[in-house]
Amino acid sequence: MRKIRTGILGGSFDPIHKAHVKIAQNAAKKANLDELFFIPAHQAPLRTSSYQASDSDRLNMLKLALKRLDFPWAIETYELQNPHTNYSIDTLEYLKNKYPERDFFWIIGSDHISKLKLWKDIGKLCENTAFICAKRPDYIIEGAEIPHNARIIYMDSEEMPHSSSQIRRDLALGDRNNFMLDSEVLKYILEHKLYNT
C-alpha cells in the first residue's frame, strides 16, 4: 500500500509570509505530495537570535495564513511543546512514530544546503527523509558540501525579496500595508502591536 507523501516545512514563522506558503505549494507540486505539515519552531539549533513574537502569536499567525491554502495541511506543535532546543532528527522520529503510514519530505531553502552537514545526526536524518530544496538566486548550491546519502529534489522558486527579518524591520518603520503578508496576518500584527507596530 502506498504511503502518504507528506511535506514538512519548519521555521520560526516570525511572521509567516507569502513566500513560505508559495514554497510549500511549489514543493507539493514538484514532489507529488499528498499533504503538508507546518512545524513552528520553539528554538532552532542554528538560530542565534530569539524570536520577536511569542510562540502563541506565531502559531495564531500561522493558522490565519493557512486558512486559504487550497491543499491538505496540518500544523504540528511538537516543537512548541518542547521548551528546549529542537533538532530535526528528534522531530522526524516523533512524526514517524505518530504517523507510520507516511513518507516525509523536508522542505528547505538553498541557504540550508551548505549547513546540512551541521545538523544533528544528519546521516540518520538523510536515511529517513528526502529533502525538497527551493533554489534561491542569492545562494549558490554548486560546490556545497552535501552529506553523501542525502536525497535532494531541487525546485526553482520565484524570487521574493522579503524575508521575515525584512518584514519585521519594515513594520517597525511604520509599514501598514506589507504586500508579503496575508491580510489577516497583517491585521493580527497591528491589533496585537507586534514588531513595534
C-alpha positions as CSV (number, residue, x, y, z in Angstrom):
1,M,0.0,0.0,0.0
2,R,1.3,3.4,-1.0
3,K,2.4,5.6,1.9
4,I,1.1,9.2,2.2
5,R,3.7,11.6,0.9
6,T,3.9,14.4,3.5
7,G,6.0,17.6,3.2
8,I,7.4,19.2,6.3
9,L,8.0,22.9,6.4
10,G,9.5,24.1,9.7
11,G,10.6,27.5,10.7
12,S,10.3,30.4,13.0
13,F,7.4,31.9,11.0
14,D,8.2,35.2,12.8
15,P,6.0,36.2,10.9
16,I,4.8,33.8,8.3
17,H,4.6,35.4,4.9
18,K,3.5,34.6,1.4
19,A,6.9,33.2,0.3
20,H,6.6,30.5,3.0
21,V,3.2,29.4,1.6
22,K,4.3,29.6,-2.0
23,I,7.4,27.4,-1.4
24,A,5.2,24.8,0.3
25,Q,2.8,24.8,-2.6
26,N,5.6,24.5,-5.1
27,A,7.1,21.7,-3.2
28,A,3.8,19.8,-3.1
29,K,3.6,20.0,-6.9
30,K,7.3,19.2,-7.5
31,A,7.4,16.1,-5.3
32,N,3.8,15.0,-5.8
33,L,3.0,15.4,-2.1
34,D,-0.4,14.5,-0.6
35,E,-0.3,16.9,2.3
36,L,1.8,19.5,4.1
37,F,2.8,19.7,7.8
38,F,3.9,23.1,9.1
39,I,6.0,23.0,12.2
40,P,6.7,26.2,14.1
41,A,10.0,26.1,16.0
42,H,10.4,26.8,19.6
43,Q,14.2,27.3,19.4
44,A,16.1,26.3,16.3
45,P,19.6,24.9,16.9
46,L,21.4,27.1,14.4
47,R,19.5,30.3,15.2
48,T,21.4,32.7,17.4
49,S,18.7,35.3,17.9
50,S,15.4,34.9,19.9
51,Y,12.0,35.3,18.3
52,Q,10.3,38.6,18.5
53,A,6.7,37.3,18.6
54,S,5.6,34.8,21.2
55,D,5.0,31.1,20.5
56,S,1.2,31.6,20.7
57,D,1.3,34.7,18.4
58,R,3.4,32.9,15.8
59,L,1.0,29.9,16.0
60,N,-2.0,32.1,15.6
61,M,-0.5,33.9,12.6
62,L,0.3,30.6,11.0
63,K,-3.3,29.4,11.3
64,L,-4.5,32.6,9.8
65,A,-2.1,32.4,6.8
66,L,-3.0,28.9,6.0
67,K,-6.8,29.3,6.1
68,R,-7.0,29.9,2.4
69,L,-4.4,27.3,1.4
70,D,-6.2,25.0,-1.1
71,F,-4.2,21.9,-0.2
72,P,-4.4,19.4,2.7
73,W,-2.4,20.8,5.6
74,A,-1.9,20.5,9.3
75,I,0.1,22.3,12.0
76,E,2.2,20.1,14.2
77,T,3.1,21.8,17.6
78,Y,5.6,19.2,18.8
79,E,8.5,21.7,18.9
80,L,6.4,24.4,20.6
81,Q,5.5,21.9,23.3
82,N,9.2,21.1,24.0
83,P,10.7,24.2,25.6
84,H,14.3,23.4,24.6
85,T,16.4,23.3,21.5
86,N,14.7,21.1,19.0
87,Y,16.6,19.0,16.5
88,S,15.2,17.9,13.2
89,I,16.1,14.3,13.8
90,D,14.0,14.3,17.0
91,T,11.1,15.9,15.3
92,L,11.3,13.4,12.4
93,E,11.4,10.5,14.8
94,Y,8.4,11.8,16.6
95,L,6.5,12.2,13.4
96,K,7.4,8.7,12.1
97,N,6.2,7.2,15.4
98,K,3.0,9.1,15.3
99,Y,2.4,8.6,11.6
100,P,3.9,5.3,10.5
101,E,1.8,5.3,7.3
102,R,3.6,8.4,5.9
103,D,6.8,9.2,4.0
104,F,8.3,12.5,4.9
105,F,9.9,15.1,2.7
106,W,11.7,18.0,4.4
107,I,11.3,21.3,2.6
108,I,14.3,23.7,2.9
109,G,15.8,26.7,1.1
110,S,19.1,26.6,-0.7
111,D,20.6,28.6,2.1
112,H,20.4,25.5,4.2
113,I,22.2,23.2,1.8
114,S,25.7,24.1,3.0
115,K,24.5,23.8,6.6
116,L,23.1,20.3,6.4
117,K,26.4,18.8,7.5
118,L,26.0,20.7,10.8
119,W,22.5,19.2,11.5
120,K,22.5,16.7,14.4
121,D,22.6,13.0,13.2
122,I,22.4,14.2,9.6
123,G,23.3,10.7,8.3
124,K,20.4,9.1,10.1
125,L,18.1,12.0,9.1
126,C,19.1,11.5,5.4
127,E,18.2,7.8,5.7
128,N,14.7,8.6,6.9
129,T,13.7,11.6,4.8
130,A,14.3,13.2,1.5
131,F,14.8,17.0,1.1
132,I,13.0,19.3,-1.3
133,C,15.2,22.3,-1.8
134,A,13.9,25.6,-3.1
135,K,16.6,27.3,-5.1
136,R,17.3,30.9,-4.2
137,P,19.2,33.1,-6.6
138,D,21.3,34.6,-3.8
139,Y,22.6,31.3,-2.7
140,I,24.9,29.2,-4.8
141,I,24.5,25.4,-4.4
142,E,27.3,24.3,-6.6
143,G,30.3,23.3,-4.5
144,A,28.4,23.0,-1.3
145,E,29.4,20.0,0.9
146,I,26.4,17.8,0.9
147,P,26.0,14.6,3.0
148,H,26.7,11.6,0.7
149,N,23.4,9.9,1.4
150,A,21.2,13.0,1.1
151,R,18.3,12.6,-1.3
152,I,17.6,16.1,-2.6
153,I,14.8,17.2,-5.0
154,Y,15.6,20.6,-6.4
155,M,13.0,23.1,-7.4
156,D,13.1,26.6,-8.7
157,S,11.4,29.2,-6.6
158,E,10.1,32.6,-7.5
159,E,12.2,35.5,-6.3
160,M,10.5,37.1,-3.4
161,P,13.0,39.6,-1.9
162,H,11.3,39.9,1.5
163,S,12.4,37.8,4.4
164,S,10.7,37.7,7.8
165,S,13.5,39.9,9.2
166,Q,13.0,42.4,6.5
167,I,9.2,42.4,7.1
168,R,9.9,43.0,10.8
169,R,12.1,45.9,10.0
170,D,9.5,47.4,7.6
171,L,6.8,47.1,10.3
172,A,9.0,48.7,12.9
173,L,9.4,51.6,10.5
174,G,5.7,52.0,10.1
175,D,4.7,49.8,7.1
176,R,1.0,49.2,7.5
177,N,0.4,47.5,4.1
178,N,3.1,44.9,3.6
179,F,2.3,43.0,0.4
180,M,4.2,39.9,1.6
181,L,1.8,39.4,4.4
182,D,-1.7,37.7,4.3
183,S,-4.2,40.4,5.1
184,E,-5.5,38.6,8.2
185,V,-1.9,38.2,9.4
186,L,-1.2,41.9,9.0
187,K,-4.4,42.7,10.8
188,Y,-3.4,40.4,13.7
189,I,0.1,42.0,13.9
190,L,-1.4,45.5,14.0
191,E,-4.1,44.6,16.5
192,H,-1.6,42.9,18.9
193,K,1.1,45.5,18.3
194,L,3.7,43.0,17.3
195,Y,7.1,44.1,15.9
196,N,6.8,47.6,17.3
197,T,3.7,48.5,15.2
